[in-house]
């Protein structure tokens, strides 16, 4: 393996076990519902995919969806992944979690389960999930997993309709006994394209990330991370410097690590239920199908993946930014909004030093001409 290849090894892979789901959430990246595709992976083909991935690395492997617990052979696949040395996880909305399911999770070596909680009350969460009773299902799942000794994290997604509830969502995640809380900033793909006007504004985005920094700095009970919010890796050093202090973040052993913003195609990727490989779960661009081309070839040789690893080729303010190596801007959001995954992050209001100097120079030249 070349030095360049060693630099980019998959550490976290999401596999869409099915797109079918019993909920119809407003932000769903694959527009899941009960009529969505179940995918065409047989159990044997799922095993082969795991074997192919193991030729490259032994990453965290997330059984995702849709709602993965709707797939009948899910725990057979989980067991196979565990046997091959992968750190197997499940991402669920929680509505199907029972004591029996928890026992299967433990028996098949599931290391972590992620639950979705988008509101601290039934009114807020059920509205976001477009399903009455979804909140009760999540709370019941958290209590059931805690009772059975199954570790779980809580993912909370935010738009303008529920951003006022961020602090209370965090408090509830702690109360429920979550190992970690992930604050997701929506990427407008799938059904999320229909709520473009609900995306958190650039200004509020910055304020929310500043709140997260202050909270994380003092938090001792629960691990926390902003997700799909690469600007946080600019905000942290900026705020720490302004306050004249250093800030060492607690590590997440079940995560990708690295202390970096957008890591699409660098250490993470996603494979949908038809076998299409994407740089991350929210990316529009597909680089090929793992049933037709070996995962190893797609990971190391696809144009899109290698484009995303070339930070010098990033455009706009991202390309001029001094924080490019720690932030990178959300490539999926750039793709969704600008139609160009190499374009600048559309929901960042930071003006890089290089950009500011260029604009000042251009303004001075225009003044001299007038």
C-alpha positions as CSV (number, residue, x, y, z in Angstrom):
1,X,0.0,0.0,0.0
2,X,1.4,3.4,-1.0
3,X,2.0,6.3,1.5
4,X,-0.8,8.2,-0.2
5,X,-3.2,5.2,0.3
6,X,-2.1,4.8,4.0
7,X,-3.1,8.4,4.6
8,X,-6.7,7.7,3.6
9,X,-8.0,4.6,5.2
10,X,-11.8,4.1,5.9
11,X,-12.4,4.2,9.6
12,X,-16.2,4.5,9.5
13,X,-18.6,3.1,6.9
14,X,-22.4,3.3,6.9
15,X,-24.2,0.6,5.0
16,X,-27.9,1.3,4.2
17,X,-29.4,-2.0,5.0
18,X,-32.7,-0.9,3.6
19,X,-34.4,2.4,2.7
20,X,-37.7,1.3,4.0
21,X,-38.8,3.1,7.2
22,X,-41.9,3.4,9.4
23,X,-41.3,7.2,9.7
24,X,-41.3,10.0,7.2
25,X,-38.9,12.6,8.7
26,X,-38.8,16.0,7.2
27,X,-35.0,15.9,6.6
28,X,-34.5,12.3,5.6
29,X,-31.5,12.1,3.2
30,X,-33.0,9.2,1.2
31,X,-36.7,10.1,1.5
32,X,-37.5,6.9,3.4
33,X,-41.0,5.6,4.0
34,X,-42.8,2.3,3.9
35,X,-42.8,2.3,0.1
36,X,-39.1,3.0,-0.2
37,X,-36.6,0.4,-1.6
38,X,-35.6,-2.6,0.4
39,X,-32.4,-2.8,-1.6
40,X,-31.1,-5.8,-3.5
41,X,-28.4,-7.1,-1.2
42,X,-28.9,-10.8,-0.3
43,X,-27.4,-12.0,3.0
44,X,-24.5,-13.6,1.1
45,X,-23.8,-10.4,-0.8
46,X,-23.8,-8.4,2.4
47,X,-21.2,-10.9,3.7
48,X,-19.1,-10.4,0.6
49,X,-19.3,-6.6,1.0
50,X,-17.9,-7.0,4.5
51,X,-15.1,-9.3,3.2
52,X,-14.2,-6.7,0.5
53,X,-14.1,-3.9,3.1
54,X,-11.8,-6.0,5.4
55,X,-9.3,-6.1,2.6
56,X,-8.7,-2.4,3.1
57,X,-9.3,-1.9,6.9
58,X,-11.4,-2.9,9.9
59,X,-13.6,0.2,10.4
60,X,-16.7,1.0,12.4
61,X,-19.5,-0.5,10.3
62,X,-22.9,1.1,10.8
63,X,-26.0,-0.8,9.9
64,X,-28.1,2.1,8.8
65,X,-31.3,2.9,6.9
66,X,-34.1,3.7,6.5
67,X,-34.9,1.7,9.6
68,X,-32.4,-1.2,9.7
69,X,-34.4,-3.1,12.2
70,X,-36.9,-3.8,9.5
71,X,-34.4,-6.0,7.7
72,X,-35.0,-9.7,8.8
73,X,-31.4,-10.8,8.5
74,X,-29.8,-7.8,10.1
75,X,-28.4,-9.7,13.1
76,X,-27.0,-12.4,10.9
77,X,-25.1,-9.6,9.1
78,X,-24.1,-8.0,12.4
79,X,-22.7,-11.3,13.7
80,X,-20.7,-11.9,10.5
81,X,-19.2,-8.4,10.7
82,X,-18.3,-8.9,14.3
83,X,-16.7,-12.2,13.4
84,X,-14.6,-10.5,10.8
85,X,-13.3,-7.9,13.3
86,X,-15.5,-4.9,12.4
87,X,-16.9,-2.7,15.1
88,X,-20.5,-3.1,14.4
89,X,-23.1,-0.4,15.2
90,X,-26.8,0.2,14.4
91,X,-28.5,3.5,13.6
92,X,-32.2,3.3,14.5
93,X,-35.2,5.6,15.2
94,X,-35.8,3.4,18.2
95,X,-39.5,2.5,17.6
96,X,-38.7,-1.3,17.2
97,X,-36.3,-1.6,20.1
98,X,-37.4,-4.2,22.7
99,X,-35.7,-6.3,25.4
100,X,-35.5,-9.1,22.8
101,X,-33.8,-6.8,20.2
102,X,-31.4,-5.6,22.9
103,X,-30.4,-9.2,23.6
104,X,-29.7,-9.8,19.9
105,X,-27.6,-6.7,19.8
106,X,-25.5,-8.0,22.7
107,X,-25.3,-11.5,21.3
108,X,-24.1,-10.3,17.9
109,X,-21.5,-7.9,19.3
110,X,-23.1,-4.6,18.5
111,X,-20.7,-2.0,20.0
112,X,-23.0,1.1,19.9
113,X,-26.5,2.1,18.9
114,X,-27.5,5.5,17.7
115,X,-30.9,6.8,18.5
116,X,-32.7,9.8,16.9
117,X,-34.0,12.6,19.2
118,X,-35.0,15.9,17.5
119,X,-36.9,17.5,20.3
120,X,-37.1,17.5,24.1
121,X,-40.9,17.1,23.9
122,X,-43.3,14.9,21.9
123,X,-44.7,17.9,20.2
124,X,-41.3,19.0,18.8
125,X,-39.9,15.6,18.0
126,X,-43.1,14.1,16.5
127,X,-43.5,17.2,14.3
128,X,-39.9,16.8,13.0
129,X,-40.4,13.0,12.4
130,X,-43.9,13.4,10.9
131,X,-45.2,10.7,13.1
132,X,-47.2,10.8,16.3
133,X,-45.7,8.5,18.9
134,X,-42.1,8.7,17.5
135,X,-40.9,10.6,20.6
136,X,-42.4,8.0,22.9
137,X,-40.7,5.3,20.9
138,X,-37.3,7.0,21.2
139,X,-37.6,7.5,25.0
140,X,-38.8,3.9,25.4
141,X,-35.9,2.6,23.3
142,X,-33.3,4.6,25.4
143,X,-34.8,3.3,28.7
144,X,-34.9,-0.3,27.3
145,X,-31.3,-0.2,26.1
146,X,-30.1,1.3,29.4
147,X,-31.9,-1.4,31.3
148,X,-30.3,-4.1,29.1
149,X,-26.8,-2.6,29.3
150,X,-26.7,-1.6,25.6
151,X,-24.6,1.5,25.0
152,X,-26.2,4.2,22.8
153,X,-25.6,7.7,21.5
154,X,-28.2,10.2,20.6
155,X,-28.3,12.1,17.3
156,X,-30.3,15.3,17.2
157,X,-30.9,17.1,13.9
158,X,-31.8,20.8,13.8
159,X,-33.5,23.3,11.5
160,X,-35.1,26.6,12.2
161,X,-38.2,24.8,13.5
162,X,-36.4,23.2,16.4
163,X,-33.1,25.0,16.9
164,X,-34.6,26.8,19.9
165,X,-34.7,23.4,21.6
166,X,-31.0,22.5,21.2
167,X,-30.1,23.1,24.9
168,X,-33.0,21.1,26.2
169,X,-32.4,18.2,23.7
170,X,-28.8,18.0,25.1
171,X,-30.1,17.9,28.7
172,X,-32.5,15.2,27.8
173,X,-29.8,13.1,26.1
174,X,-27.8,13.3,29.4
175,X,-30.8,12.4,31.5
176,X,-31.5,9.3,29.3
177,X,-28.0,8.0,29.9
178,X,-26.6,8.4,26.4
179,X,-22.8,7.8,26.0
180,X,-22.6,10.7,23.6
181,X,-24.7,13.4,22.0
182,X,-24.3,14.4,18.3
183,X,-25.7,17.7,17.2
184,X,-26.5,17.4,13.5
185,X,-26.7,20.4,11.2
186,X,-29.0,19.5,8.3
187,X,-27.6,18.8,4.8
188,X,-30.3,19.5,2.3
189,X,-30.4,16.2,0.4
190,X,-33.3,13.8,-0.1
191,X,-36.4,15.1,1.6
192,X,-34.2,17.8,3.1
193,X,-34.3,19.6,-0.2
194,X,-37.9,20.4,0.4
195,X,-37.0,22.4,3.6
196,X,-34.2,24.5,2.2
197,X,-35.8,27.7,3.7
198,X,-35.7,26.0,7.1
199,X,-31.9,25.5,7.2
200,X,-30.2,27.3,10.2
201,X,-28.8,30.6,9.0
202,X,-25.1,31.3,8.8
203,X,-25.3,33.7,11.7
204,X,-27.2,31.3,14.0
205,X,-24.9,28.5,12.9
206,X,-22.0,30.4,14.3
207,X,-23.8,31.2,17.5
208,X,-24.9,27.5,18.0
209,X,-21.3,26.3,17.5
210,X,-20.1,28.8,20.0
211,X,-22.6,27.5,22.5
212,X,-21.4,24.0,21.8
213,X,-17.8,25.0,22.5
214,X,-18.7,26.5,25.8
215,X,-20.8,23.5,26.8
216,X,-18.3,20.9,25.7
217,X,-15.5,22.7,27.5
218,X,-17.2,22.2,30.9
219,X,-19.0,18.9,30.2
220,X,-17.9,15.9,32.2
221,X,-20.9,13.5,32.1
222,X,-21.4,13.0,28.4
223,X,-19.3,13.2,25.2
224,X,-20.6,15.6,22.6
225,X,-19.8,16.4,18.9
226,X,-21.4,18.7,16.3
227,X,-21.9,16.7,13.0
228,X,-22.0,18.0,9.5
229,X,-20.7,21.2,11.0
230,X,-17.0,21.3,10.0
231,X,-16.7,25.0,10.8
232,X,-16.6,23.9,14.5
233,X,-12.9,22.9,13.9
234,X,-12.3,26.6,13.1
235,X,-14.5,27.9,15.9
236,X,-12.7,25.9,18.6
237,X,-9.2,27.3,18.0
238,X,-10.6,30.7,17.4
239,X,-12.5,30.8,20.7
240,X,-9.7,29.1,22.7
241,X,-7.2,31.7,21.4
242,X,-9.6,34.5,22.2
243,X,-10.0,33.2,25.7
244,X,-6.3,32.6,26.1
245,X,-6.6,28.9,26.9
246,X,-6.0,25.5,25.4
247,X,-8.9,23.1,24.9
248,X,-8.2,19.3,24.6
249,X,-11.3,17.5,23.5
250,X,-12.2,14.1,25.0
251,X,-11.8,11.3,22.5
252,X,-14.7,9.2,21.1
253,X,-13.3,5.7,20.7
254,X,-16.3,4.6,18.6
255,X,-15.9,7.5,16.2
256,X,-13.5,8.4,13.4
257,X,-11.3,10.6,15.5
258,X,-8.7,12.9,13.9
259,X,-10.1,16.2,15.2
260,X,-11.1,17.4,11.7
261,X,-14.3,18.8,10.1
262,X,-15.4,17.3,6.8
263,X,-13.9,13.8,6.4
264,X,-16.0,12.6,3.5
265,X,-13.9,10.2,1.4
266,X,-11.0,10.7,3.7
267,X,-11.9,8.3,6.5
268,X,-15.7,7.8,6.0
269,X,-18.1,6.8,3.3
270,X,-21.5,5.4,2.7
271,X,-22.9,2.5,0.7
272,X,-26.6,2.6,-0.2
273,X,-29.0,-0.4,-0.3
274,X,-28.3,-0.8,-4.1
275,X,-24.6,-0.9,-3.6
276,X,-23.8,2.7,-4.7
277,X,-20.7,4.1,-2.9
278,X,-20.8,7.8,-1.8
279,X,-18.3,9.9,0.0
280,X,-20.7,10.3,2.9
281,X,-24.3,9.6,3.8
282,X,-25.5,13.0,2.5
283,X,-23.6,13.2,-0.8
284,X,-25.5,13.4,-4.1
285,X,-22.6,12.0,-6.2
286,X,-22.2,8.3,-6.6
287,X,-18.7,7.0,-7.5
288,X,-19.6,3.5,-8.6
289,X,-21.3,0.3,-7.4
290,X,-19.5,-2.1,-5.0
291,X,-21.3,-5.1,-6.7
292,X,-19.6,-4.2,-10.0
293,X,-16.3,-2.7,-8.9
294,X,-14.4,-3.9,-5.8
295,X,-14.7,-1.5,-2.8
296,X,-10.9,-1.2,-2.6
297,X,-10.7,0.1,-6.2
298,X,-13.5,2.6,-5.7
299,X,-12.1,3.9,-2.4
300,X,-8.6,4.5,-3.7
301,X,-9.2,5.3,-7.3
302,X,-12.5,7.1,-7.9
303,X,-12.2,10.7,-9.2
304,X,-14.6,12.2,-6.7
305,X,-12.9,10.6,-3.7
306,X,-9.5,11.8,-4.9
307,X,-10.8,15.3,-5.7
308,X,-12.0,15.6,-2.1
309,X,-8.6,14.7,-0.8
310,X,-7.0,17.5,-2.8
311,X,-7.5,20.5,-0.5
312,X,-5.5,22.8,-2.8
313,X,-8.2,22.4,-5.4
314,X,-11.1,23.6,-3.2
315,X,-12.8,26.7,-4.5
316,X,-14.0,30.0,-3.2
317,X,-13.4,31.0,0.4
318,X,-12.7,27.4,1.4
319,X,-9.8,27.3,-1.1
320,X,-8.4,30.5,0.4
321,X,-9.0,29.7,4.1
322,X,-6.3,29.2,6.6
323,X,-8.4,26.6,8.3
324,X,-8.8,24.4,5.2
325,X,-6.9,21.5,6.7
326,X,-9.0,21.3,9.9
327,X,-12.4,22.4,8.5
328,X,-12.7,21.8,4.8
329,X,-16.3,23.0,4.7
330,X,-19.2,20.5,4.2
331,X,-18.6,19.0,0.8
332,X,-22.1,17.5,0.6
333,X,-23.7,20.8,1.4
334,X,-21.6,22.5,-1.3
335,X,-22.7,19.8,-3.7
336,X,-26.4,20.2,-2.7
337,X,-26.5,24.0,-2.8
338,X,-23.9,24.9,-5.5
339,X,-24.0,21.8,-7.6
340,X,-20.2,21.5,-7.1
341,X,-18.7,19.4,-4.3
342,X,-15.5,21.5,-4.5
343,X,-17.2,24.8,-4.1
344,X,-17.1,26.9,-0.8
345,X,-19.2,25.9,2.1
346,X,-22.5,27.8,1.7
347,X,-23.4,28.1,5.4
348,X,-20.2,29.6,6.7
349,X,-19.8,33.3,7.2
350,X,-16.1,33.4,8.0
351,X,-14.0,35.6,5.8
352,X,-10.4,34.1,5.5
353,X,-7.4,36.3,5.9
354,X,-6.4,35.7,2.3
355,X,-9.9,36.5,1.0
356,X,-10.1,39.7,3.1
357,X,-6.7,40.9,1.8
358,X,-7.7,40.2,-1.8
359,X,-11.0,42.0,-1.4
360,X,-9.3,45.0,0.2
361,X,-6.8,45.1,-2.6
362,X,-9.5,44.9,-5.3
363,X,-11.4,47.7,-3.5
364,X,-8.3,49.9,-3.4
365,X,-7.7,49.3,-7.1
366,X,-11.2,50.2,-8.0
367,X,-11.0,53.4,-5.9
368,X,-7.8,54.4,-7.7
369,X,-9.6,54.0,-11.0
370,X,-12.6,56.1,-10.1
